[in-house]
Amino acid sequence: MRYLRECDLRHITKGLDEDTESALLGKLIELPDQQWQTIEEFDVEGWCWITVDGNVDMAYYAGGLFYYDDACDKTVYDTWPASTITHVQHIPKPEAPK
């Protein structure tokens, strides 16, 4: 399975108009080798990709909430509103070199 780093994704979409960028990100979400899940299916604590209003962003999942960062200070103001998230995908940690 191949992954795209967030900085590479931002570089690829830089300078595109909003409609083109949304269309491109939508196509990336639909790639068959990516394991997108609904919020109800997702239960892996840690960093993940989320789709928010059609855009892809990163979040830290813990205790049933999607946080902006991994501080997880348990305030609702530091979380993504669950009603805006449609799909979630865990970001696996890279394997250690052998």
N, C-alpha and C positions, 0 to 999 in steps of 0.2 A: 504494500500500500504506500502511495506517495503522499506527501504533505507539502503544503505551501506555507512558508513562514509569513506572519502577519506583515512584516516590513516589505517582503516581496510583493504581497498582494496589494499593499498600498502603493508601491512603486508602479505596478502594472496598471492600476486604475487611476493614477495621478493624471490630471488634465482632462479626463473624460467628463462629459456632461452627466448630470445626475441620472437621467434615464438610461444612458448607455452603461454607466457604472452599475446600476441596479440590475439591468439585464444580464450583464456579465457575472455578477455575484450570484444571481439566480441560477445561471447555468452551472456555476461551480457547486452550488448546493445540490444540484441534481446529479452530480457525478455518481455512477453506480458503486464505486469502491469506497465511498464514504458512508459511514454508519450513522446517519442522522436519526434521532429519536424524538418522540414527543416528550414534553415535560413529565408526563405521567410515567413513561417508560424509563426515564433517566434516574440513576441512583448512585453514580460514581463520584465520590468527593474529589475535588481538585479542579484544575483549570480545564475549561471547555470552550468550544465555539458555540455561540448562540445566534439565532436569527431573530432580530428585533425589527419589526415593521419592514421586513424584506431585506434588511442589511445584516451582514455578518459582523460579529464583534466577539471579544473575549470576555469571560466572566469566571469567577471562582465560585464553585458550588459547594456549599456546606450547610448542613442542617435544614435542607429543603429550600434554601434561598440562594439566589444568584447575586453575588457581590461584585462590585466594580474592581476590587482588589482582594488579596488574600489576607488582609488584616482581620476580616470577619468580626467586627466589633459589635455585631448583633443589633445595629440600628437599621430600621427600615429605610432611612434616608440614604444608606450606602448600598442599596440593592436595586437590581433591575426589576421593574414591575412585571410580575409573572404573566399578567394579561397581555403584555406586548411580545412575549417570547413564543415563537411557534415551534422551533426545532432546536435540538441540543446535540452536540457531538463532543465526546471526551477527547482531550488532547493527550495522547500517550507520551510517557516519558521515553526519551531515546534510550536504546540499549547501550550499556557500557561497552567500550571497545574491547575486543578479545586479544 
